[in-house]
Amino acid sequence: MDEQAYQDKIARLEREIENLKAENARLQRLLEEALRATKRQAAPFSRRNPKANPRKPGRKAGSKYGRPCRRPVPEEVDEVIEVALPETCPQCGSEVEETGVVSQYQTEIPPPQVERIEFRIHQGCCQSCGQRVEGRHPRQTSAASIAESQLGPRAVALATQLNKGLGLPYGKVSQVLEQGWGLKVSRSGLCRAIARVGARAAPTYQALLERIRGEPNVTPDETGWKVEARLWWMWVFTSVRLTVYAILPGRGFEQAATVLGADFAGFLTRDGWGVYRQFRQAWHQSCLRHLLTRCREMREISSPSAGEFPRRVQVILKAALGLRDRRDQGQTSEHGLAVARGQLEARLDRDLDRHWRSPANRRFAAHLLRERHALFTFLYCPGLEATNWRAEQAIRFMVVARKVWGGNRTAAGAVTQSILLSVLQTCHQQNRPVLPVLEQLLCSPQPAIIDLLAPRSISR
């Protein structure tokens, strides 16, 4: 074989090597994408390309409205409650003259059977200002003019807990009420009733927003959430005492700041999403569990030489967690803690200063450099969590619910979802029964702010 043939063969082999390298890089990229995809929680009925001009949700106007339905007046009444007329006008304090009596029916679910209540609401007119006046019983959820027959506060509170707190769809909640208590209610009726609870709880939600911004340590997280068949994001911000959810049409700093405030200055224990680094005044702690998981996955798909860098990072992070445990158990002095902490930081800095040939290692090193200031904060601040487990736990049950019914059909439903989830989760953290809280909100004549962090405290 002459020299030209050798040169042609070498050129051909070099081209094959380049092609194989490109194919290997492509397959490596696909493998990484497949591993990441296993962690995404895709919602059912998700549309990649929504309709350009979708139909407006809800009932149609005019003849297209459909068959109108109202809650019928119960045929039997188990209890009749006389609602006395106030002696004086609540507006001006003048004497009130009674003009008649109207009936309002309320179907309730006291254990173990349905309780049907008739409120005989005495109505009158102020003789001085002409203001219409009527009695109000503590168990009523609305004035007589709102609805003649409606669900009681315990029934609505239970439905809210089943739907928002436990993730049951409206249809299944309807089945629970019917099979458990013989209470028939439509899905649309439940939807409207729960939306009414959300409106009543809105002031309490705003109070929780103010509280979360003043918490010393907040753990945020976010996950995809469908609203009107489009991708929105469910944000969660949680502390030891309370939790706030917000379903927003974006995953950027603007959305996060609307909840937490751009000037948040407490500790922020979060994952590596770059948006969180934009909270400039906060003290940051990056979640080590996410980093350790990334190290393990990189080692599973890398060659022995390429897997050396994630192995070294894994050893350092685990050593940092072990040092934290020894500190918390009183097994090391302050000086020993400072020396060991400095050694770990120096080891990591030396590894980050090296040039790594693998593209995956270079990407990982770049990420660690961006997060360098937030990797060991928990070793300087006793009591600070090293992972964002609290937010992961707060968002997990909604990830499960998302698999069942996908998300919200309207933006108004997403607002209701955010408000009620925040109230329910905060009650859970405070070991406070949620049903009495919801009943209190429903039966309050005026919008109320319930201080969920101070039991039995209420302000108007």
HELIX and SHEET records of a PDB file:
HELIX    1   1 GLU A    3  ALA A   37  1                                  35    
HELIX    2   2 GLY A   62  TYR A   65  5                                   4    
HELIX    3   3 PRO A  153  THR A  160  1                                   8    
HELIX    4   4 GLN A  161  GLY A  165  3                                   5    
HELIX    5   5 TYR A  170  TRP A  181  1                                  12    
HELIX    6   6 ARG A  187  ARG A  213  1                                  27    
HELIX    7   7 PHE A  253  LEU A  260  1                                   8    
HELIX    8   8 GLY A  274  GLN A  278  5                                   5    
HELIX    9   9 LEU A  288  ILE A  301  1                                  14    
HELIX   10  10 GLU A  308  ASP A  328  1                                  21    
HELIX   11  11 GLU A  334  ASP A  353  1                                  20    
HELIX   12  12 PRO A  359  ARG A  370  1                                  12    
HELIX   13  13 ARG A  372  ALA A  374  5                                   3    
HELIX   14  14 THR A  377  TYR A  380  1                                   4    
HELIX   15  15 TRP A  389  TRP A  405  1                                  17    
HELIX   16  16 ALA A  411  GLN A  429  1                                  19    
HELIX   17  17 VAL A  434  CYS A  443  1                                  10    
SHEET    1   A 4 GLU A  79  VAL A  83  0                                        
SHEET    2   A 4 GLU A 115  CYS A 126  1                                        
SHEET    3   A 4 VAL A  96  GLU A 108 -1                                        
SHEET    4   A 4 SER A 149  LEU A 151  1                                        
SHEET    1   B 3 GLU A  79  VAL A  83  0                                        
SHEET    2   B 3 GLU A 115  CYS A 126  1                                        
SHEET    3   B 3 ARG A 132  GLU A 134 -1                                        
SHEET    1   C 5 THR A 243  LEU A 248  0                                        
SHEET    2   C 5 ARG A 230  THR A 238 -1                                        
SHEET    3   C 5 ASN A 217  VAL A 227 -1                                        
SHEET    4   C 5 PHE A 267  ARG A 270  1                                        
SHEET    5   C 5 TRP A 283  SER A 286  1                                        
SHEET    1   D 4 THR A 243  LEU A 248  0                                        
SHEET    2   D 4 ARG A 230  THR A 238 -1                                        
SHEET    3   D 4 ASN A 217  VAL A 227 -1                                        
SHEET    4   D 4 GLY A 407  ASN A 408  1                                        
SHEET    1   E 2 ILE A 449  ILE A 450  0                                        
SHEET    2   E 2 ILE A 458  SER A 459 -1                                        
END                                                                             
